[in-house]
Amino acid sequence: MALERGKLSNVVVVSAGSTVGIITVVSSKKVYVKSIIAHSPGIGAAATTTAQIYFIPNGESASTNTKIFDISLNSGETVLVEPSYPLVIDTTGDSIQVGAGSSTVNFLITGDKEV
């Protein structure tokens, strides 16, 4: 099994109140998520916001049933979410999605994926 190491996405900018996909499994190729960086650049009216991370099985959507992290961020703050063991998504269509609360949040995801 060959792995491609490093970032799994470019910086993903999520607007206030939105949720977007950041990585999706293609052709049953395993993805190992090692860390997710969330940064509040201070765009929007709120001094604080929240960032959500969802582990979405194929065919499901972002909801309280698929949320795995809910982070409070001050304007200008960066948080590193680093599980003690990588999150593994391995079924075609499974994904990690991220959301922003009351203002914009930037996300970056790192890890490995099968090639």
C-alpha positions as CSV (number, residue, x, y, z in Angstrom):
1,M,0.0,0.0,0.0
2,A,1.6,3.3,-1.1
3,L,0.7,6.4,0.8
4,E,0.8,10.1,-0.2
5,R,1.8,12.0,2.8
6,G,1.2,15.7,3.8
7,K,-1.7,18.0,3.4
8,L,-4.9,16.5,2.3
9,S,-6.4,19.8,1.2
10,N,-5.5,23.4,0.5
11,V,-6.8,26.0,3.0
12,V,-10.6,25.8,2.9
13,V,-12.4,29.0,3.7
14,V,-15.8,28.4,5.3
15,S,-18.2,31.3,5.4
16,A,-20.3,32.0,8.5
17,G,-23.2,29.5,8.9
18,S,-21.8,27.1,6.2
19,T,-20.6,23.5,6.2
20,V,-18.4,22.2,3.4
21,G,-16.6,18.9,2.5
22,I,-12.9,19.0,3.1
23,I,-11.9,15.4,2.1
24,T,-13.9,12.5,0.6
25,V,-12.9,8.9,0.0
26,V,-12.6,7.9,-3.6
27,S,-12.5,4.3,-4.9
28,S,-12.2,2.9,-1.4
29,K,-8.8,4.4,-0.9
30,K,-8.2,4.8,2.8
31,V,-7.6,8.4,4.2
32,Y,-5.8,8.9,7.5
33,V,-6.6,12.3,9.0
34,K,-3.8,13.2,11.4
35,S,-4.7,16.8,12.2
36,I,-7.1,19.6,11.4
37,I,-6.2,23.2,11.8
38,A,-8.9,25.8,12.4
39,H,-8.3,29.5,12.3
40,S,-10.6,32.4,12.8
41,P,-9.3,35.3,10.7
42,G,-11.8,37.7,12.3
43,I,-13.9,38.2,9.2
44,G,-17.5,39.0,10.2
45,A,-19.1,40.9,13.1
46,A,-18.5,38.3,15.8
47,A,-15.5,38.5,18.2
48,T,-15.8,34.7,18.8
49,T,-17.1,31.9,16.6
50,T,-17.3,28.2,16.5
51,A,-15.8,25.6,14.2
52,Q,-17.3,22.2,13.7
53,I,-15.8,19.0,12.4
54,Y,-18.0,16.2,11.1
55,F,-17.2,12.5,10.3
56,I,-19.8,11.7,7.6
57,P,-20.5,8.1,6.5
58,N,-21.5,7.7,2.8
59,G,-25.1,8.8,2.3
60,E,-25.4,10.8,5.6
61,S,-25.1,14.5,6.2
62,A,-23.7,16.9,8.7
63,S,-25.8,16.8,11.9
64,T,-25.4,16.4,15.6
65,N,-25.2,12.7,15.0
66,T,-22.0,13.1,12.9
67,K,-20.3,15.9,14.7
68,I,-17.1,14.9,16.4
69,F,-15.6,18.3,17.4
70,D,-17.2,21.7,18.3
71,I,-14.5,24.3,18.9
72,S,-14.8,27.9,20.2
73,L,-12.5,30.4,18.6
74,N,-11.6,34.0,19.4
75,S,-10.9,36.3,16.5
76,G,-7.3,35.7,15.3
77,E,-7.1,32.4,17.1
78,T,-5.8,29.1,15.7
79,V,-6.6,25.7,17.1
80,L,-4.9,22.4,16.2
81,V,-7.1,19.3,16.5
82,E,-4.9,16.3,16.7
83,P,-6.6,13.0,17.7
84,S,-4.3,10.5,19.6
85,Y,-4.8,8.1,16.6
86,P,-5.6,9.3,13.0
87,L,-9.2,9.3,11.9
88,V,-9.5,6.7,9.2
89,I,-12.2,7.0,6.5
90,D,-12.2,4.1,4.1
91,T,-15.5,3.6,2.3
92,T,-16.2,5.4,-1.0
93,G,-18.2,8.5,-0.2
94,D,-17.2,8.8,3.4
95,S,-16.0,12.3,4.2
96,I,-14.8,14.9,6.7
97,Q,-16.8,18.1,6.6
98,V,-16.2,21.3,8.5
99,G,-18.4,24.2,9.5
100,A,-18.2,27.8,10.7
101,G,-20.5,29.4,13.3
102,S,-21.0,33.2,13.4
103,S,-18.0,34.2,11.3
104,T,-15.5,32.8,8.7
105,V,-13.2,30.0,9.7
106,N,-10.2,28.7,7.6
107,F,-9.4,25.0,7.8
108,L,-6.4,22.9,6.7
109,I,-6.3,19.1,7.1
110,T,-3.1,16.9,7.1
111,G,-2.6,13.2,6.9
112,D,-2.0,10.4,4.5
113,K,-4.0,8.8,1.7
114,E,-3.6,5.7,-0.3
115,V,-2.7,6.2,-3.9
